[in-house]
């Protein structure tokens, strides 16, 4: 019968103490003053020996499950799926597993998911909050649950978050269109109180106001909870009514996906009839002919920083520092402008 590998076996193979192995595998190595070289060696040996920490035994002993609850808006959305990949990879590197959940933008669903993950005794939360989720986040803070918000946050709430500088990103994209000679620039967005969408609208508005070209009638606010067909219909109606529009900034990649179908329905060519830019990249945008210019979020940086902040909370307890970080987006210029 094949012998089950224990931490004693790891300690012997790595030539360190059992206590050292325990600290490293329970993600307490740095806190206990263990060198990075030893930590790396222990993880390497444990991997080579195909050692797996017994999660049940560990949770009974420490009260920890070495698990993280990741709650996003829609895991099938390209942005959130790419972000989740980075978060999961970083979590695995720290010997944590990740539970994925999608709210679909529903406040009720968000509360249900938080309650379920609390019952599962996850050690921490990474959350993309819904519009009215502030009180639920407050509850987690009162329970002293480690939590980090990503992509969006609530003003005035004292909680760590990692987000895009949405105002700067929208301003950058709009100014790029202005520099290219476009003057009648539309903005297609969601009608919501979500701070990231509001900041994108503000950045767009500021750039056009500074240029003396702002026109409120060129903003289309679409309800979030509608079907794809309805979204296409709304954009088609908007473009049919405002035929003088020469460029469009879309506030999210799924809005552009609908927008592309609307443009096709109306027989409009990109960039001949309308130039377009979208927030957040998508695989199809690179393959589309012409390829689509996008304001890309630094997903790798955001994912790494989010996990780092959560690990700091879970390790340092009440001594952790609240960090509120904004990352700059980059304009990926392609053929649609």
C-alpha positions as CSV (number, residue, x, y, z in Angstrom):
1,X,0.0,0.0,0.0
2,X,1.3,3.5,-0.9
3,X,2.3,5.5,2.1
4,X,0.5,8.8,2.8
5,X,3.0,11.6,2.8
6,X,3.1,13.6,6.1
7,X,4.7,16.8,7.1
8,X,7.3,14.8,8.9
9,X,8.4,13.3,5.6
10,X,8.5,16.8,4.1
11,X,10.6,18.0,7.0
12,X,13.1,15.2,6.6
13,X,13.4,15.6,2.9
14,X,13.8,19.4,3.2
15,X,16.1,19.1,6.2
16,X,14.0,21.4,8.4
17,X,11.9,21.0,11.4
18,X,8.3,19.8,11.4
19,X,7.3,23.2,12.9
20,X,8.9,25.0,10.0
21,X,7.0,22.9,7.5
22,X,3.7,23.5,9.3
23,X,4.2,27.2,9.4
24,X,5.1,27.3,5.7
25,X,2.3,25.1,4.5
26,X,-0.2,27.1,6.6
27,X,1.0,30.4,5.0
28,X,2.7,31.7,8.2
29,X,6.3,31.4,7.1
30,X,7.1,35.0,6.6
31,X,5.3,36.1,9.7
32,X,7.4,33.6,11.8
33,X,10.6,34.9,10.3
34,X,11.3,31.9,8.0
35,X,13.5,32.9,5.1
36,X,12.2,33.0,1.5
37,X,14.7,30.4,0.5
38,X,13.4,27.9,3.1
39,X,9.8,28.7,2.2
40,X,10.5,28.1,-1.4
41,X,12.4,24.9,-0.6
42,X,9.5,23.5,1.5
43,X,6.9,24.2,-1.2
44,X,9.2,22.6,-3.8
45,X,9.7,19.5,-1.8
46,X,6.0,19.2,-0.9
47,X,5.1,19.5,-4.5
48,X,7.7,16.9,-5.6
49,X,6.4,14.5,-3.0
50,X,2.8,15.2,-4.1
51,X,1.8,16.2,-0.6
52,X,-1.7,17.6,-0.1
53,X,-2.6,19.4,3.1
54,X,-5.6,17.7,4.8
55,X,-8.1,20.6,4.6
56,X,-10.6,19.0,7.0
57,X,-8.0,18.2,9.7
58,X,-6.4,21.6,9.3
59,X,-9.7,23.4,9.6
60,X,-10.7,21.5,12.8
61,X,-7.3,22.3,14.3
62,X,-6.9,25.9,13.3
63,X,-10.5,27.0,12.5
64,X,-9.3,27.9,9.0
65,X,-10.4,26.2,5.8
66,X,-7.7,27.8,3.6
67,X,-10.5,28.9,1.2
68,X,-11.5,32.2,-0.4
69,X,-14.9,33.3,-1.6
70,X,-14.7,35.1,-4.9
71,X,-17.9,36.9,-5.8
72,X,-18.1,38.7,-9.1
73,X,-20.8,40.1,-11.3
74,X,-20.6,37.5,-14.1
75,X,-17.8,34.9,-14.3
76,X,-18.6,34.3,-18.0
77,X,-17.7,37.9,-18.8
78,X,-14.3,38.1,-20.3
79,X,-13.0,40.6,-17.8
80,X,-14.1,38.7,-14.7
81,X,-13.0,35.3,-16.0
82,X,-9.5,36.7,-16.8
83,X,-9.4,38.4,-13.3
84,X,-10.5,35.1,-11.7
85,X,-7.7,33.2,-13.3
86,X,-5.1,35.5,-11.9
87,X,-6.8,35.5,-8.4
88,X,-7.0,31.7,-8.4
89,X,-3.4,31.3,-9.5
90,X,-2.1,33.6,-6.8
91,X,-4.3,31.9,-4.2
92,X,-3.1,28.5,-5.1
93,X,0.5,29.8,-4.8
94,X,-0.4,30.6,-1.2
95,X,-2.0,27.2,-0.7
96,X,-5.6,28.5,-0.8
97,X,-8.5,27.3,-2.9
98,X,-11.2,29.6,-4.4
99,X,-14.9,29.3,-4.6
100,X,-16.4,31.2,-7.6
101,X,-19.8,32.9,-7.5
102,X,-21.7,35.2,-9.8
103,X,-24.3,37.7,-8.7
104,X,-25.7,38.6,-12.1
105,X,-25.9,42.1,-10.7
106,X,-28.7,41.0,-8.3
107,X,-28.5,42.4,-4.7
108,X,-30.5,39.5,-3.3
109,X,-28.3,36.9,-5.0
110,X,-25.2,38.7,-3.6
111,X,-26.6,38.5,0.0
112,X,-27.4,34.8,-0.5
113,X,-23.9,34.1,-1.7
114,X,-22.2,35.9,1.2
115,X,-24.4,33.9,3.7
116,X,-23.5,30.6,1.9
117,X,-19.8,31.4,2.0
118,X,-20.0,32.4,5.7
119,X,-21.6,29.0,6.4
120,X,-18.8,27.4,4.5
121,X,-16.4,29.2,6.8
122,X,-14.2,30.7,4.1
123,X,-11.2,32.6,5.4
124,X,-11.7,35.7,3.3
125,X,-13.8,37.4,0.6
126,X,-12.9,39.1,-2.7
127,X,-16.0,40.9,-3.9
128,X,-17.2,42.9,-6.9
129,X,-20.2,44.4,-5.2
130,X,-23.6,44.9,-6.6
131,X,-25.3,48.3,-6.5
132,X,-26.9,48.0,-3.1
133,X,-24.4,45.7,-1.4
134,X,-22.8,48.3,1.0
135,X,-24.7,47.1,4.1
136,X,-23.7,43.5,3.4
137,X,-20.0,44.6,3.2
138,X,-20.5,46.5,6.4
139,X,-21.8,43.3,8.0
140,X,-18.7,41.4,6.9
141,X,-16.5,44.1,8.4
142,X,-18.5,43.9,11.7
143,X,-17.9,40.2,11.7
144,X,-14.1,41.0,11.2
145,X,-14.1,38.9,8.0
146,X,-11.1,39.7,5.8
147,X,-12.5,41.4,2.7
148,X,-11.2,43.2,-0.4
149,X,-13.3,44.8,-3.1
150,X,-12.2,44.7,-6.7
151,X,-13.4,46.6,-9.8
152,X,-15.7,48.8,-7.8
153,X,-16.3,50.2,-4.3
154,X,-18.5,52.4,-2.1
155,X,-17.5,56.0,-1.3
156,X,-16.9,56.5,2.4
157,X,-16.6,52.8,3.2
158,X,-13.4,51.9,5.0
159,X,-12.5,48.8,3.2
160,X,-9.5,47.8,1.0
161,X,-10.1,47.9,-2.7
162,X,-8.3,47.6,-6.1
163,X,-9.9,49.4,-9.0
164,X,-9.3,51.0,-12.3
165,X,-8.9,54.7,-12.5
166,X,-12.1,54.9,-14.4
167,X,-12.3,58.7,-14.7
168,X,-8.8,58.9,-16.2
169,X,-9.5,55.9,-18.5
170,X,-12.6,57.4,-20.0
171,X,-11.0,60.8,-20.3
172,X,-8.0,59.2,-22.1
173,X,-10.2,57.3,-24.6
174,X,-12.3,60.4,-25.3
175,X,-9.3,62.6,-25.8
176,X,-7.8,60.1,-28.2
177,X,-11.0,60.3,-30.3
178,X,-10.8,64.1,-30.2
179,X,-7.1,64.1,-31.3
180,X,-8.2,61.9,-34.2
181,X,-10.6,64.7,-35.3
182,X,-13.9,63.3,-34.1
183,X,-16.2,65.9,-32.5
184,X,-19.6,64.3,-32.1
185,X,-18.7,61.5,-29.7
186,X,-21.4,59.3,-28.1
187,X,-21.2,57.4,-24.9
188,X,-23.1,54.1,-24.4
189,X,-23.3,53.0,-20.7
190,X,-25.5,51.5,-18.0
191,X,-28.1,53.4,-16.1
192,X,-26.9,52.6,-12.5
193,X,-25.4,54.0,-9.4
194,X,-22.3,51.8,-9.7
195,X,-19.3,54.0,-9.1
196,X,-17.1,52.7,-11.9
197,X,-19.8,53.4,-14.5
198,X,-20.5,56.9,-13.1
199,X,-16.8,57.7,-13.1
200,X,-16.5,56.6,-16.7
201,X,-19.3,58.9,-17.6
202,X,-17.7,61.8,-15.7
203,X,-14.3,61.2,-17.5
204,X,-16.1,61.3,-20.9
205,X,-18.1,64.4,-19.9
206,X,-15.0,66.3,-18.6
207,X,-13.0,65.7,-21.8
208,X,-15.8,66.9,-24.1
209,X,-16.7,69.9,-21.8
210,X,-13.0,71.0,-21.8
211,X,-13.1,70.8,-25.6
212,X,-16.4,72.7,-25.7
213,X,-18.2,69.8,-27.4
214,X,-20.3,68.2,-24.7
215,X,-23.8,67.3,-25.7
216,X,-25.9,65.3,-23.2
217,X,-28.1,64.0,-25.9
218,X,-25.2,61.8,-27.1
219,X,-25.2,59.7,-23.9
220,X,-27.2,56.5,-24.0
221,X,-28.1,55.0,-20.6
222,X,-29.3,51.4,-20.8
223,X,-30.8,49.3,-18.1
224,X,-28.6,46.5,-16.9
225,X,-31.3,43.8,-16.5
226,X,-32.5,43.6,-20.1
227,X,-32.0,40.9,-22.7
228,X,-29.3,41.1,-25.4
229,X,-31.9,41.6,-28.1
230,X,-33.4,44.5,-26.2
231,X,-29.9,46.0,-25.7
232,X,-29.3,45.8,-29.5
233,X,-32.7,47.4,-30.1
234,X,-31.9,50.3,-27.7
235,X,-28.6,51.1,-29.3
236,X,-30.0,50.8,-32.9
237,X,-32.8,53.3,-32.0
238,X,-30.2,55.7,-30.4
239,X,-28.0,55.6,-33.5
240,X,-30.9,56.0,-35.9
241,X,-32.1,59.1,-34.0
242,X,-28.6,60.6,-33.7
243,X,-27.2,60.1,-37.2
244,X,-24.6,62.8,-36.8
245,X,-22.6,60.8,-34.3
246,X,-19.1,60.1,-35.7
247,X,-17.6,58.1,-32.8
248,X,-18.8,56.0,-29.9
249,X,-17.2,55.1,-26.5
250,X,-18.8,52.0,-25.0
251,X,-18.7,51.7,-21.2
252,X,-18.2,47.9,-21.1
253,X,-17.3,45.1,-23.5
254,X,-20.7,43.5,-23.5
255,X,-22.2,46.8,-24.5
256,X,-19.9,46.9,-27.5
257,X,-20.8,43.3,-28.4
258,X,-24.4,44.5,-28.6
259,X,-23.3,47.7,-30.4
260,X,-21.5,45.7,-33.1
261,X,-24.7,44.0,-33.9
262,X,-26.6,47.3,-33.9
263,X,-24.1,48.8,-36.3
264,X,-24.4,45.8,-38.6
265,X,-28.2,46.0,-38.5
266,X,-28.1,49.6,-39.6
267,X,-25.5,48.9,-42.3
268,X,-22.9,51.2,-40.7
269,X,-19.2,50.5,-41.2
270,X,-16.4,50.8,-38.7
271,X,-14.5,53.1,-38.8
272,X,-15.8,54.7,-42.0
273,X,-19.2,55.6,-40.6
274,X,-18.5,55.4,-36.8
275,X,-15.2,55.0,-34.9
276,X,-15.5,52.9,-31.8
277,X,-13.6,52.3,-28.5
278,X,-14.7,49.9,-25.7
279,X,-13.8,49.6,-22.1
280,X,-12.3,46.1,-21.4
281,X,-10.9,43.8,-24.0
282,X,-12.5,40.7,-25.4
283,X,-11.0,37.9,-27.6
284,X,-13.5,38.7,-30.4
285,X,-12.3,42.3,-30.5
286,X,-8.9,41.3,-31.7
287,X,-10.4,38.9,-34.3
288,X,-13.1,41.3,-35.5
289,X,-12.5,43.0,-38.8
290,X,-11.7,45.8,-38.3
291,X,-10.1,45.0,-34.9
292,X,-11.5,47.0,-32.0
293,X,-9.6,49.7,-30.0
294,X,-10.0,49.2,-26.2
295,X,-9.3,50.8,-22.9
296,X,-7.7,47.7,-21.2
297,X,-7.6,47.2,-17.5
298,X,-4.3,45.9,-15.9
299,X,-5.9,42.6,-14.9
300,X,-2.7,40.9,-13.9
301,X,-1.7,43.7,-11.6
302,X,-5.2,44.0,-10.1
303,X,-5.5,40.3,-9.4
304,X,-2.1,40.0,-7.8
305,X,-2.7,43.1,-5.6
306,X,-6.2,42.0,-4.6
307,X,-4.9,38.6,-3.3
308,X,-1.9,40.2,-1.6
309,X,-4.2,42.6,0.3
310,X,-6.4,39.8,1.4
311,X,-3.5,37.6,2.5
312,X,-2.2,40.5,4.5
313,X,-5.6,40.8,6.3
314,X,-5.8,37.1,7.0
315,X,-2.2,37.0,8.3
316,X,-2.0,40.3,10.2
317,X,-5.5,40.2,11.7
318,X,-6.6,43.5,13.2
319,X,-3.2,45.0,12.6
320,X,-3.7,45.2,8.8
321,X,-3.7,48.5,6.9
322,X,-6.6,49.5,4.7
323,X,-5.3,50.1,1.2
324,X,-7.4,51.8,-1.5
325,X,-5.6,51.5,-4.8
326,X,-6.4,52.8,-8.3
327,X,-4.6,51.3,-11.4
328,X,-4.1,53.1,-14.7
329,X,-5.7,51.6,-17.8
330,X,-3.9,51.5,-21.2
331,X,-5.3,52.3,-24.6
332,X,-4.8,49.4,-27.0
333,X,-5.0,51.1,-30.4
334,X,-6.4,48.9,-33.2
335,X,-8.3,49.5,-36.5
336,X,-11.6,50.8,-35.2
337,X,-10.4,54.4,-34.9
